[in-house]
Amino acid sequence: MPKGAYSKVEVVLMDVRTGIIRFTSMATETETAAKDSKDFDVYETTVNTQQQATRKALAKVARDLVGFLDTAK
């Protein structure tokens, strides 16, 4: 039976000299996976699925942040 997970990541870039928030980004990603032959049990499947969703969300906010920093030169 497939297991589902979601992850929500928020990034805030603040100028600590002024306290002004220069950039924010938020991403919510979902992932589903069935038990793999490499997984020891259903708990391991669930944890792996959560990690995959988190990786996808982190990758999205990282791309957003890099795009912001490229334009802020």
CHARMM internal coordinates of N, CA and C (Angstrom, degrees):
IC EDIT
DIST 1 N 1 CA 1.4503
DIST 1 CA 1 C 1.5340
ANGL 1 N 1 CA 1 C 109.00
DIST 1 C 2 N 1.3355
ANGL 1 CA 1 C 2 N 117.77
DIHE 1 N 1 CA 1 C 2 N 128.80
DIST 2 N 2 CA 1.4645
ANGL 1 C 2 N 2 CA 120.74
DIHE 1 CA 1 C 2 N 2 CA -179.45
DIST 2 CA 2 C 1.5309
ANGL 2 N 2 CA 2 C 111.90
DIHE 1 C 2 N 2 CA 2 C -65.00
DIST 2 C 3 N 1.3122
ANGL 2 CA 2 C 3 N 114.77
DIHE 2 N 2 CA 2 C 3 N 142.79
DIST 3 N 3 CA 1.4643
ANGL 2 C 3 N 3 CA 121.72
DIHE 2 CA 2 C 3 N 3 CA 176.17
DIST 3 CA 3 C 1.5165
ANGL 3 N 3 CA 3 C 108.14
DIHE 2 C 3 N 3 CA 3 C -108.17
DIST 3 C 4 N 1.3156
ANGL 3 CA 3 C 4 N 116.78
DIHE 3 N 3 CA 3 C 4 N 141.76
DIST 4 N 4 CA 1.4557
ANGL 3 C 4 N 4 CA 121.57
DIHE 3 CA 3 C 4 N 4 CA 179.89
DIST 4 CA 4 C 1.5142
ANGL 4 N 4 CA 4 C 111.72
DIHE 3 C 4 N 4 CA 4 C -115.71
DIST 4 C 5 N 1.3105
ANGL 4 CA 4 C 5 N 115.93
DIHE 4 N 4 CA 4 C 5 N 151.53
DIST 5 N 5 CA 1.4571
ANGL 4 C 5 N 5 CA 122.09
DIHE 4 CA 4 C 5 N 5 CA 177.91
DIST 5 CA 5 C 1.5155
ANGL 5 N 5 CA 5 C 108.60
DIHE 4 C 5 N 5 CA 5 C -149.87
DIST 5 C 6 N 1.3138
ANGL 5 CA 5 C 6 N 115.57
DIHE 5 N 5 CA 5 C 6 N 156.41
DIST 6 N 6 CA 1.4520
ANGL 5 C 6 N 6 CA 119.71
DIHE 5 CA 5 C 6 N 6 CA 173.32
DIST 6 CA 6 C 1.5243
ANGL 6 N 6 CA 6 C 108.47
DIHE 5 C 6 N 6 CA 6 C -137.25
DIST 6 C 7 N 1.3106
ANGL 6 CA 6 C 7 N 114.46
DIHE 6 N 6 CA 6 C 7 N 157.99
DIST 7 N 7 CA 1.4567
ANGL 6 C 7 N 7 CA 120.84
DIHE 6 CA 6 C 7 N 7 CA 179.84
DIST 7 CA 7 C 1.5186
ANGL 7 N 7 CA 7 C 108.16
DIHE 6 C 7 N 7 CA 7 C -140.07
DIST 7 C 8 N 1.3103
ANGL 7 CA 7 C 8 N 115.76
DIHE 7 N 7 CA 7 C 8 N 137.96
DIST 8 N 8 CA 1.4589
ANGL 7 C 8 N 8 CA 121.37
DIHE 7 CA 7 C 8 N 8 CA 176.80
DIST 8 CA 8 C 1.5240
ANGL 8 N 8 CA 8 C 107.35
DIHE 7 C 8 N 8 CA 8 C -120.93
DIST 8 C 9 N 1.3418
ANGL 8 CA 8 C 9 N 116.46
DIHE 8 N 8 CA 8 C 9 N 126.83
DIST 9 N 9 CA 1.4572
ANGL 8 C 9 N 9 CA 122.64
DIHE 8 CA 8 C 9 N 9 CA -177.98
DIST 9 CA 9 C 1.5251
ANGL 9 N 9 CA 9 C 108.03
DIHE 8 C 9 N 9 CA 9 C -125.90
DIST 9 C 10 N 1.3256
ANGL 9 CA 9 C 10 N 116.42
DIHE 9 N 9 CA 9 C 10 N 135.76
DIST 10 N 10 CA 1.4563
ANGL 9 C 10 N 10 CA 121.26
DIHE 9 CA 9 C 10 N 10 CA 176.13
DIST 10 CA 10 C 1.5227
ANGL 10 N 10 CA 10 C 108.75
DIHE 9 C 10 N 10 CA 10 C -128.62
DIST 10 C 11 N 1.3307
ANGL 10 CA 10 C 11 N 116.15
DIHE 10 N 10 CA 10 C 11 N 135.65
DIST 11 N 11 CA 1.4582
ANGL 10 C 11 N 11 CA 122.54
DIHE 10 CA 10 C 11 N 11 CA 179.33
DIST 11 CA 11 C 1.5179
ANGL 11 N 11 CA 11 C 108.19
DIHE 10 C 11 N 11 CA 11 C -119.74
DIST 11 C 12 N 1.3326
ANGL 11 CA 11 C 12 N 115.19
DIHE 11 N 11 CA 11 C 12 N 135.40
DIST 12 N 12 CA 1.4556
ANGL 11 C 12 N 12 CA 121.49
DIHE 11 CA 11 C 12 N 12 CA 176.31
DIST 12 CA 12 C 1.5236
ANGL 12 N 12 CA 12 C 107.44
DIHE 11 C 12 N 12 CA 12 C -128.83
DIST 12 C 13 N 1.3220
ANGL 12 CA 12 C 13 N 116.21
DIHE 12 N 12 CA 12 C 13 N 127.74
DIST 13 N 13 CA 1.4605
ANGL 12 C 13 N 13 CA 121.62
DIHE 12 CA 12 C 13 N 13 CA 176.62
DIST 13 CA 13 C 1.5205
ANGL 13 N 13 CA 13 C 107.41
DIHE 12 C 13 N 13 CA 13 C -110.31
DIST 13 C 14 N 1.3345
ANGL 13 CA 13 C 14 N 116.44
DIHE 13 N 13 CA 13 C 14 N 115.15
DIST 14 N 14 CA 1.4525
ANGL 13 C 14 N 14 CA 121.01
DIHE 13 CA 13 C 14 N 14 CA -176.19
DIST 14 CA 14 C 1.5208
ANGL 14 N 14 CA 14 C 110.05
DIHE 13 C 14 N 14 CA 14 C -119.11
DIST 14 C 15 N 1.3077
ANGL 14 CA 14 C 15 N 115.74
DIHE 14 N 14 CA 14 C 15 N 136.08
DIST 15 N 15 CA 1.4565
ANGL 14 C 15 N 15 CA 121.65
DIHE 14 CA 14 C 15 N 15 CA 172.86
DIST 15 CA 15 C 1.5263
ANGL 15 N 15 CA 15 C 106.40
DIHE 14 C 15 N 15 CA 15 C -78.54
DIST 15 C 16 N 1.3309
ANGL 15 CA 15 C 16 N 116.56
DIHE 15 N 15 CA 15 C 16 N 109.48
DIST 16 N 16 CA 1.4695
ANGL 15 C 16 N 16 CA 119.96
DIHE 15 CA 15 C 16 N 16 CA -174.13
DIST 16 CA 16 C 1.5208
ANGL 16 N 16 CA 16 C 112.08
DIHE 15 C 16 N 16 CA 16 C -71.98
DIST 16 C 17 N 1.3132
ANGL 16 CA 16 C 17 N 117.65
DIHE 16 N 16 CA 16 C 17 N -16.99
DIST 17 N 17 CA 1.4691
ANGL 16 C 17 N 17 CA 119.76
DIHE 16 CA 16 C 17 N 17 CA 177.37
DIST 17 CA 17 C 1.5133
ANGL 17 N 17 CA 17 C 111.45
DIHE 16 C 17 N 17 CA 17 C -72.10
DIST 17 C 18 N 1.3404
ANGL 17 CA 17 C 18 N 116.39
DIHE 17 N 17 CA 17 C 18 N -37.24
DIST 18 N 18 CA 1.4631
ANGL 17 C 18 N 18 CA 120.53
DIHE 17 CA 17 C 18 N 18 CA -175.87
DIST 18 CA 18 C 1.5246
ANGL 18 N 18 CA 18 C 113.12
DIHE 17 C 18 N 18 CA 18 C -110.40
DIST 18 C 19 N 1.3197
ANGL 18 CA 18 C 19 N 116.64
DIHE 18 N 18 CA 18 C 19 N -18.37
DIST 19 N 19 CA 1.4586
ANGL 18 C 19 N 19 CA 120.09
DIHE 18 CA 18 C 19 N 19 CA -176.64
DIST 19 CA 19 C 1.5217
ANGL 19 N 19 CA 19 C 112.96
DIHE 18 C 19 N 19 CA 19 C 80.25
DIST 19 C 20 N 1.3223
ANGL 19 CA 19 C 20 N 117.16
DIHE 19 N 19 CA 19 C 20 N 9.29
DIST 20 N 20 CA 1.4620
ANGL 19 C 20 N 20 CA 121.75
DIHE 19 CA 19 C 20 N 20 CA -179.07
DIST 20 CA 20 C 1.5290
ANGL 20 N 20 CA 20 C 109.30
DIHE 19 C 20 N 20 CA 20 C -86.49
DIST 20 C 21 N 1.3173
ANGL 20 CA 20 C 21 N 115.47
DIHE 20 N 20 CA 20 C 21 N 131.68
DIST 21 N 21 CA 1.4603
ANGL 20 C 21 N 21 CA 120.76
DIHE 20 CA 20 C 21 N 21 CA 176.21
DIST 21 CA 21 C 1.5193
ANGL 21 N 21 CA 21 C 107.43
DIHE 20 C 21 N 21 CA 21 C -82.90
DIST 21 C 22 N 1.3259
ANGL 21 CA 21 C 22 N 115.47
DIHE 21 N 21 CA 21 C 22 N 117.57
DIST 22 N 22 CA 1.4652
ANGL 21 C 22 N 22 CA 121.29
DIHE 21 CA 21 C 22 N 22 CA -175.17
DIST 22 CA 22 C 1.5245
ANGL 22 N 22 CA 22 C 113.16
DIHE 21 C 22 N 22 CA 22 C -90.97
DIST 22 C 23 N 1.3309
ANGL 22 CA 22 C 23 N 116.58
DIHE 22 N 22 CA 22 C 23 N -24.87
DIST 23 N 23 CA 1.4610
ANGL 22 C 23 N 23 CA 119.44
DIHE 22 CA 22 C 23 N 23 CA -173.26
DIST 23 CA 23 C 1.5225
ANGL 23 N 23 CA 23 C 109.49
DIHE 22 C 23 N 23 CA 23 C -158.29
DIST 23 C 24 N 1.3200
ANGL 23 CA 23 C 24 N 115.77
DIHE 23 N 23 CA 23 C 24 N 141.45
DIST 24 N 24 CA 1.4656
ANGL 23 C 24 N 24 CA 121.50
DIHE 23 CA 23 C 24 N 24 CA 170.64
DIST 24 CA 24 C 1.5254
ANGL 24 N 24 CA 24 C 108.32
DIHE 23 C 24 N 24 CA 24 C -139.13
DIST 24 C 25 N 1.3047
ANGL 24 CA 24 C 25 N 114.82
DIHE 24 N 24 CA 24 C 25 N 151.11
DIST 25 N 25 CA 1.4559
ANGL 24 C 25 N 25 CA 120.76
DIHE 24 CA 24 C 25 N 25 CA 175.48
DIST 25 CA 25 C 1.5182
ANGL 25 N 25 CA 25 C 108.14
DIHE 24 C 25 N 25 CA 25 C -152.29
DIST 25 C 26 N 1.3199
ANGL 25 CA 25 C 26 N 115.65
DIHE 25 N 25 CA 25 C 26 N 144.47
DIST 26 N 26 CA 1.4518
ANGL 25 C 26 N 26 CA 120.62
DIHE 25 CA 25 C 26 N 26 CA 179.29
DIST 26 CA 26 C 1.5214
ANGL 26 N 26 CA 26 C 108.67
DIHE 25 C 26 N 26 CA 26 C -136.34
DIST 26 C 27 N 1.3232
ANGL 26 CA 26 C 27 N 115.84
DIHE 26 N 26 CA 26 C 27 N 140.88
DIST 27 N 27 CA 1.4628
ANGL 26 C 27 N 27 CA 120.34
DIHE 26 CA 26 C 27 N 27 CA 178.91
DIST 27 CA 27 C 1.5175
ANGL 27 N 27 CA 27 C 109.14
DIHE 26 C 27 N 27 CA 27 C -139.87
DIST 27 C 28 N 1.3143
ANGL 27 CA 27 C 28 N 116.03
DIHE 27 N 27 CA 27 C 28 N 137.99
DIST 28 N 28 CA 1.4574
ANGL 27 C 28 N 28 CA 122.36
DIHE 27 CA 27 C 28 N 28 CA 173.10
DIST 28 CA 28 C 1.5196
ANGL 28 N 28 CA 28 C 107.14
DIHE 27 C 28 N 28 CA 28 C -122.99
DIST 28 C 29 N 1.3013
ANGL 28 CA 28 C 29 N 116.06
DIHE 28 N 28 CA 28 C 29 N 125.56
DIST 29 N 29 CA 1.4586
ANGL 28 C 29 N 29 CA 121.30
DIHE 28 CA 28 C 29 N 29 CA -178.45
DIST 29 CA 29 C 1.5261
ANGL 29 N 29 CA 29 C 109.63
DIHE 28 C 29 N 29 CA 29 C -127.08
DIST 29 C 30 N 1.3109
ANGL 29 CA 29 C 30 N 115.40
DIHE 29 N 29 CA 29 C 30 N 147.03
DIST 30 N 30 CA 1.4598
ANGL 29 C 30 N 30 CA 121.16
DIHE 29 CA 29 C 30 N 30 CA 176.48
DIST 30 CA 30 C 1.5169
ANGL 30 N 30 CA 30 C 109.41
DIHE 29 C 30 N 30 CA 30 C -119.57
DIST 30 C 31 N 1.2925
ANGL 30 CA 30 C 31 N 115.55
DIHE 30 N 30 CA 30 C 31 N 155.62
DIST 31 N 31 CA 1.4571
ANGL 30 C 31 N 31 CA 121.64
DIHE 30 CA 30 C 31 N 31 CA -179.71
DIST 31 CA 31 C 1.5264
ANGL 31 N 31 CA 31 C 108.01
DIHE 30 C 31 N 31 CA 31 C -150.25
DIST 31 C 32 N 1.3151
ANGL 31 CA 31 C 32 N 116.13
DIHE 31 N 31 CA 31 C 32 N 140.60
DIST 32 N 32 CA 1.4583
ANGL 31 C 32 N 32 CA 120.93
DIHE 31 CA 31 C 32 N 32 CA 173.20
DIST 32 CA 32 C 1.5189
ANGL 32 N 32 CA 32 C 108.36
DIHE 31 C 32 N 32 CA 32 C -127.33
DIST 32 C 33 N 1.3044
ANGL 32 CA 32 C 33 N 115.54
DIHE 32 N 32 CA 32 C 33 N 147.22
DIST 33 N 33 CA 1.4629
ANGL 32 C 33 N 33 CA 120.20
DIHE 32 CA 32 C 33 N 33 CA 179.95
DIST 33 CA 33 C 1.5189
ANGL 33 N 33 CA 33 C 109.24
DIHE 32 C 33 N 33 CA 33 C -155.22
DIST 33 C 34 N 1.2927
ANGL 33 CA 33 C 34 N 115.39
DIHE 33 N 33 CA 33 C 34 N 148.06
DIST 34 N 34 CA 1.4609
ANGL 33 C 34 N 34 CA 121.74
DIHE 33 CA 33 C 34 N 34 CA 173.95
DIST 34 CA 34 C 1.5261
ANGL 34 N 34 CA 34 C 108.28
DIHE 33 C 34 N 34 CA 34 C -96.91
DIST 34 C 35 N 1.3145
ANGL 34 CA 34 C 35 N 116.42
DIHE 34 N 34 CA 34 C 35 N 160.25
DIST 35 N 35 CA 1.4609
ANGL 34 C 35 N 35 CA 121.26
DIHE 34 CA 34 C 35 N 35 CA -179.62
DIST 35 CA 35 C 1.5245
ANGL 35 N 35 CA 35 C 108.92
DIHE 34 C 35 N 35 CA 35 C -59.39
DIST 35 C 36 N 1.3075
ANGL 35 CA 35 C 36 N 114.85
DIHE 35 N 35 CA 35 C 36 N 127.55
DIST 36 N 36 CA 1.4588
ANGL 35 C 36 N 36 CA 122.59
DIHE 35 CA 35 C 36 N 36 CA 179.97
DIST 36 CA 36 C 1.5216
ANGL 36 N 36 CA 36 C 108.91
DIHE 35 C 36 N 36 CA 36 C -94.75
DIST 36 C 37 N 1.3152
ANGL 36 CA 36 C 37 N 116.60
DIHE 36 N 36 CA 36 C 37 N 156.40
DIST 37 N 37 CA 1.4709
ANGL 36 C 37 N 37 CA 119.65
DIHE 36 CA 36 C 37 N 37 CA 179.58
DIST 37 CA 37 C 1.5305
ANGL 37 N 37 CA 37 C 111.41
DIHE 36 C 37 N 37 CA 37 C -64.46
DIST 37 C 38 N 1.3465
ANGL 37 CA 37 C 38 N 117.41
DIHE 37 N 37 CA 37 C 38 N -22.12
DIST 38 N 38 CA 1.4646
ANGL 37 C 38 N 38 CA 121.16
DIHE 37 CA 37 C 38 N 38 CA 178.13
DIST 38 CA 38 C 1.5251
ANGL 38 N 38 CA 38 C 112.00
DIHE 37 C 38 N 38 CA 38 C -79.40
DIST 38 C 39 N 1.3402
ANGL 38 CA 38 C 39 N 117.23
DIHE 38 N 38 CA 38 C 39 N -18.95
DIST 39 N 39 CA 1.4670
ANGL 38 C 39 N 39 CA 120.77
DIHE 38 CA 38 C 39 N 39 CA -178.95
DIST 39 CA 39 C 1.5247
ANGL 39 N 39 CA 39 C 110.29
DIHE 38 C 39 N 39 CA 39 C -76.93
DIST 39 C 40 N 1.3219
ANGL 39 CA 39 C 40 N 115.17
DIHE 39 N 39 CA 39 C 40 N 133.95
DIST 40 N 40 CA 1.4557
ANGL 39 C 40 N 40 CA 120.97
DIHE 39 CA 39 C 40 N 40 CA -179.22
DIST 40 CA 40 C 1.5299
ANGL 40 N 40 CA 40 C 111.45
DIHE 39 C 40 N 40 CA 40 C -70.11
DIST 40 C 41 N 1.3283
ANGL 40 CA 40 C 41 N 116.13
DIHE 40 N 40 CA 40 C 41 N -42.73
DIST 41 N 41 CA 1.4643
ANGL 40 C 41 N 41 CA 120.83
DIHE 40 CA 40 C 41 N 41 CA 179.92
DIST 41 CA 41 C 1.5308
ANGL 41 N 41 CA 41 C 109.62
DIHE 40 C 41 N 41 CA 41 C -153.39
DIST 41 C 42 N 1.3280
ANGL 41 CA 41 C 42 N 116.50
DIHE 41 N 41 CA 41 C 42 N -176.73
DIST 42 N 42 CA 1.4651
ANGL 41 C 42 N 42 CA 121.46
DIHE 41 CA 41 C 42 N 42 CA -177.53
DIST 42 CA 42 C 1.5236
ANGL 42 N 42 CA 42 C 110.80
DIHE 41 C 42 N 42 CA 42 C -65.79
DIST 42 C 43 N 1.3233
ANGL 42 CA 42 C 43 N 118.05
DIHE 42 N 42 CA 42 C 43 N -33.20
DIST 43 N 43 CA 1.4639
ANGL 42 C 43 N 43 CA 121.14
DIHE 42 CA 42 C 43 N 43 CA 178.29
DIST 43 CA 43 C 1.5314
ANGL 43 N 43 CA 43 C 110.15
DIHE 42 C 43 N 43 CA 43 C -60.57
DIST 43 C 44 N 1.3124
ANGL 43 CA 43 C 44 N 116.73
DIHE 43 N 43 CA 43 C 44 N -43.80
DIST 44 N 44 CA 1.4583
ANGL 43 C 44 N 44 CA 120.14
DIHE 43 CA 43 C 44 N 44 CA 179.23
DIST 44 CA 44 C 1.5287
ANGL 44 N 44 CA 44 C 110.90
DIHE 43 C 44 N 44 CA 44 C -64.20
DIST 44 C 45 N 1.3167
ANGL 44 CA 44 C 45 N 117.02
DIHE 44 N 44 CA 44 C 45 N -38.38
DIST 45 N 45 CA 1.4660
ANGL 44 C 45 N 45 CA 120.97
DIHE 44 CA 44 C 45 N 45 CA 175.84
DIST 45 CA 45 C 1.5240
ANGL 45 N 45 CA 45 C 110.24
DIHE 44 C 45 N 45 CA 45 C -60.52
DIST 45 C 46 N 1.3306
ANGL 45 CA 45 C 46 N 116.49
DIHE 45 N 45 CA 45 C 46 N -44.38
DIST 46 N 46 CA 1.4625
ANGL 45 C 46 N 46 CA 121.71
DIHE 45 CA 45 C 46 N 46 CA -179.50
DIST 46 CA 46 C 1.5229
ANGL 46 N 46 CA 46 C 110.93
DIHE 45 C 46 N 46 CA 46 C -62.99
DIST 46 C 47 N 1.3173
ANGL 46 CA 46 C 47 N 117.39
DIHE 46 N 46 CA 46 C 47 N -45.69
DIST 47 N 47 CA 1.4612
ANGL 46 C 47 N 47 CA 121.47
DIHE 46 CA 46 C 47 N 47 CA 179.81
DIST 47 CA 47 C 1.5282
ANGL 47 N 47 CA 47 C 110.77
DIHE 46 C 47 N 47 CA 47 C -62.97
DIST 47 C 48 N 1.3228
ANGL 47 CA 47 C 48 N 117.36
DIHE 47 N 47 CA 47 C 48 N -44.04
DIST 48 N 48 CA 1.4620
ANGL 47 C 48 N 48 CA 120.64
DIHE 47 CA 47 C 48 N 48 CA 178.28
DIST 48 CA 48 C 1.5227
ANGL 48 N 48 CA 48 C 111.61
DIHE 47 C 48 N 48 CA 48 C -61.90
DIST 48 C 49 N 1.3197
ANGL 48 CA 48 C 49 N 116.69
DIHE 48 N 48 CA 48 C 49 N -39.37
DIST 49 N 49 CA 1.4603
ANGL 48 C 49 N 49 CA 121.23
DIHE 48 CA 48 C 49 N 49 CA 178.72
DIST 49 CA 49 C 1.5246
ANGL 49 N 49 CA 49 C 110.44
DIHE 48 C 49 N 49 CA 49 C -65.26
DIST 49 C 50 N 1.3318
ANGL 49 CA 49 C 50 N 117.73
DIHE 49 N 49 CA 49 C 50 N -42.29
DIST 50 N 50 CA 1.4641
ANGL 49 C 50 N 50 CA 121.60
DIHE 49 CA 49 C 50 N 50 CA 177.16
DIST 50 CA 50 C 1.5248
ANGL 50 N 50 CA 50 C 110.70
DIHE 49 C 50 N 50 CA 50 C -62.24
DIST 50 C 51 N 1.3144
ANGL 50 CA 50 C 51 N 117.32
DIHE 50 N 50 CA 50 C 51 N -41.77
DIST 51 N 51 CA 1.4600
ANGL 50 C 51 N 51 CA 121.05
DIHE 50 CA 50 C 51 N 51 CA 179.81
DIST 51 CA 51 C 1.5228
ANGL 51 N 51 CA 51 C 111.51
DIHE 50 C 51 N 51 CA 51 C -65.37
DIST 51 C 52 N 1.3190
ANGL 51 CA 51 C 52 N 117.41
DIHE 51 N 51 CA 51 C 52 N -37.77
DIST 52 N 52 CA 1.4652
ANGL 51 C 52 N 52 CA 120.47
DIHE 51 CA 51 C 52 N 52 CA 177.97
DIST 52 CA 52 C 1.5264
ANGL 52 N 52 CA 52 C 110.67
DIHE 51 C 52 N 52 CA 52 C -64.50
DIST 52 C 53 N 1.3336
ANGL 52 CA 52 C 53 N 116.87
DIHE 52 N 52 CA 52 C 53 N -43.09
DIST 53 N 53 CA 1.4682
ANGL 52 C 53 N 53 CA 120.48
DIHE 52 CA 52 C 53 N 53 CA 178.47
DIST 53 CA 53 C 1.5304
ANGL 53 N 53 CA 53 C 110.57
DIHE 52 C 53 N 53 CA 53 C -63.31
DIST 53 C 54 N 1.3273
ANGL 53 CA 53 C 54 N 117.25
DIHE 53 N 53 CA 53 C 54 N -40.82
DIST 54 N 54 CA 1.4632
ANGL 53 C 54 N 54 CA 121.32
DIHE 53 CA 53 C 54 N 54 CA 179.15
DIST 54 CA 54 C 1.5279
ANGL 54 N 54 CA 54 C 110.99
DIHE 53 C 54 N 54 CA 54 C -65.98
DIST 54 C 55 N 1.3266
ANGL 54 CA 54 C 55 N 117.72
DIHE 54 N 54 CA 54 C 55 N -42.03
DIST 55 N 55 CA 1.4700
ANGL 54 C 55 N 55 CA 120.91
DIHE 54 CA 54 C 55 N 55 CA 177.60
DIST 55 CA 55 C 1.5295
ANGL 55 N 55 CA 55 C 110.95
DIHE 54 C 55 N 55 CA 55 C -59.26
DIST 55 C 56 N 1.3300
ANGL 55 CA 55 C 56 N 116.69
DIHE 55 N 55 CA 55 C 56 N -43.23
DIST 56 N 56 CA 1.4691
ANGL 55 C 56 N 56 CA 120.19
DIHE 55 CA 55 C 56 N 56 CA -179.92
DIST 56 CA 56 C 1.5258
ANGL 56 N 56 CA 56 C 111.08
DIHE 55 C 56 N 56 CA 56 C -63.88
DIST 56 C 57 N 1.3328
ANGL 56 CA 56 C 57 N 117.16
DIHE 56 N 56 CA 56 C 57 N -42.44
DIST 57 N 57 CA 1.4671
ANGL 56 C 57 N 57 CA 120.96
DIHE 56 CA 56 C 57 N 57 CA -179.92
DIST 57 CA 57 C 1.5274
ANGL 57 N 57 CA 57 C 110.81
DIHE 56 C 57 N 57 CA 57 C -67.32
DIST 57 C 58 N 1.3294
ANGL 57 CA 57 C 58 N 117.34
DIHE 57 N 57 CA 57 C 58 N -42.53
DIST 58 N 58 CA 1.4661
ANGL 57 C 58 N 58 CA 120.52
DIHE 57 CA 57 C 58 N 58 CA 178.18
DIST 58 CA 58 C 1.5253
ANGL 58 N 58 CA 58 C 111.26
DIHE 57 C 58 N 58 CA 58 C -63.42
DIST 58 C 59 N 1.3118
ANGL 58 CA 58 C 59 N 117.52
DIHE 58 N 58 CA 58 C 59 N -39.10
DIST 59 N 59 CA 1.4608
ANGL 58 C 59 N 59 CA 121.11
DIHE 58 CA 58 C 59 N 59 CA 178.67
DIST 59 CA 59 C 1.5257
ANGL 59 N 59 CA 59 C 110.54
DIHE 58 C 59 N 59 CA 59 C -62.94
DIST 59 C 60 N 1.3243
ANGL 59 CA 59 C 60 N 117.18
DIHE 59 N 59 CA 59 C 60 N -39.20
DIST 60 N 60 CA 1.4655
ANGL 59 C 60 N 60 CA 119.91
DIHE 59 CA 59 C 60 N 60 CA -179.41
DIST 60 CA 60 C 1.5215
ANGL 60 N 60 CA 60 C 111.41
DIHE 59 C 60 N 60 CA 60 C -66.33
DIST 60 C 61 N 1.3328
ANGL 60 CA 60 C 61 N 118.08
DIHE 60 N 60 CA 60 C 61 N -48.47
DIST 61 N 61 CA 1.4649
ANGL 60 C 61 N 61 CA 119.08
DIHE 60 CA 60 C 61 N 61 CA -179.25
DIST 61 CA 61 C 1.5269
ANGL 61 N 61 CA 61 C 111.01
DIHE 60 C 61 N 61 CA 61 C -68.33
DIST 61 C 62 N 1.3276
ANGL 61 CA 61 C 62 N 117.65
DIHE 61 N 61 CA 61 C 62 N -29.85
DIST 62 N 62 CA 1.4694
ANGL 61 C 62 N 62 CA 120.26
DIHE 61 CA 61 C 62 N 62 CA 176.50
DIST 62 CA 62 C 1.5233
ANGL 62 N 62 CA 62 C 110.22
DIHE 61 C 62 N 62 CA 62 C -65.70
DIST 62 C 63 N 1.3385
ANGL 62 CA 62 C 63 N 117.48
DIHE 62 N 62 CA 62 C 63 N -42.72
DIST 63 N 63 CA 1.4737
ANGL 62 C 63 N 63 CA 120.49
DIHE 62 CA 62 C 63 N 63 CA 176.98
DIST 63 CA 63 C 1.5274
ANGL 63 N 63 CA 63 C 110.27
DIHE 62 C 63 N 63 CA 63 C -61.88
DIST 63 C 64 N 1.3380
ANGL 63 CA 63 C 64 N 116.75
DIHE 63 N 63 CA 63 C 64 N -42.26
DIST 64 N 64 CA 1.4653
ANGL 63 C 64 N 64 CA 120.30
DIHE 63 CA 63 C 64 N 64 CA 178.18
DIST 64 CA 64 C 1.5287
ANGL 64 N 64 CA 64 C 111.21
DIHE 63 C 64 N 64 CA 64 C -61.29
DIST 64 C 65 N 1.3222
ANGL 64 CA 64 C 65 N 116.99
DIHE 64 N 64 CA 64 C 65 N -44.08
DIST 65 N 65 CA 1.4615
ANGL 64 C 65 N 65 CA 121.66
DIHE 64 CA 64 C 65 N 65 CA -179.04
DIST 65 CA 65 C 1.5281
ANGL 65 N 65 CA 65 C 111.11
DIHE 64 C 65 N 65 CA 65 C -65.47
DIST 65 C 66 N 1.3198
ANGL 65 CA 65 C 66 N 117.74
DIHE 65 N 65 CA 65 C 66 N -42.99
DIST 66 N 66 CA 1.4635
ANGL 65 C 66 N 66 CA 120.99
DIHE 65 CA 65 C 66 N 66 CA 177.86
DIST 66 CA 66 C 1.5248
ANGL 66 N 66 CA 66 C 109.91
DIHE 65 C 66 N 66 CA 66 C -62.09
DIST 66 C 67 N 1.3215
ANGL 66 CA 66 C 67 N 117.10
DIHE 66 N 66 CA 66 C 67 N -41.84
DIST 67 N 67 CA 1.4620
ANGL 66 C 67 N 67 CA 120.26
DIHE 66 CA 66 C 67 N 67 CA 177.10
DIST 67 CA 67 C 1.5168
ANGL 67 N 67 CA 67 C 111.84
DIHE 66 C 67 N 67 CA 67 C -60.50
DIST 67 C 68 N 1.3317
ANGL 67 CA 67 C 68 N 117.02
DIHE 67 N 67 CA 67 C 68 N -42.15
DIST 68 N 68 CA 1.4681
ANGL 67 C 68 N 68 CA 120.54
DIHE 67 CA 67 C 68 N 68 CA 177.86
DIST 68 CA 68 C 1.5178
ANGL 68 N 68 CA 68 C 110.50
DIHE 67 C 68 N 68 CA 68 C -63.40
DIST 68 C 69 N 1.3279
ANGL 68 CA 68 C 69 N 117.30
DIHE 68 N 68 CA 68 C 69 N -47.22
DIST 69 N 69 CA 1.4562
ANGL 68 C 69 N 69 CA 120.69
DIHE 68 CA 68 C 69 N 69 CA -177.66
DIST 69 CA 69 C 1.5353
ANGL 69 N 69 CA 69 C 111.71
DIHE 68 C 69 N 69 CA 69 C -64.98
DIST 69 C 70 N 1.3263
ANGL 69 CA 69 C 70 N 117.30
DIHE 69 N 69 CA 69 C 70 N -32.59
DIST 70 N 70 CA 1.4652
ANGL 69 C 70 N 70 CA 120.32
DIHE 69 CA 69 C 70 N 70 CA 176.80
DIST 70 CA 70 C 1.5295
ANGL 70 N 70 CA 70 C 111.69
DIHE 69 C 70 N 70 CA 70 C -64.67
DIST 70 C 71 N 1.3219
ANGL 70 CA 70 C 71 N 116.91
DIHE 70 N 70 CA 70 C 71 N -36.21
DIST 71 N 71 CA 1.4684
ANGL 70 C 71 N 71 CA 120.35
DIHE 70 CA 70 C 71 N 71 CA -178.71
DIST 71 CA 71 C 1.5258
ANGL 71 N 71 CA 71 C 112.11
DIHE 70 C 71 N 71 CA 71 C -85.06
DIST 71 C 72 N 1.3273
ANGL 71 CA 71 C 72 N 119.07
DIHE 71 N 71 CA 71 C 72 N -13.68
DIST 72 N 72 CA 1.4615
ANGL 71 C 72 N 72 CA 122.03
DIHE 71 CA 71 C 72 N 72 CA -176.21
DIST 72 CA 72 C 1.5233
ANGL 72 N 72 CA 72 C 113.63
DIHE 71 C 72 N 72 CA 72 C -90.80
DIST 72 C 73 N 1.3143
ANGL 72 CA 72 C 73 N 117.52
DIHE 72 N 72 CA 72 C 73 N 10.47
DIST 73 N 73 CA 1.4774
ANGL 72 C 73 N 73 CA 120.36
DIHE 72 CA 72 C 73 N 73 CA -177.90
DIST 73 CA 73 C 1.4961
ANGL 73 N 73 CA 73 C 112.72
DIHE 72 C 73 N 73 CA 73 C -65.23
END
COOR INIT
IC SEED 1 N 1 CA 1 C
IC BUILD
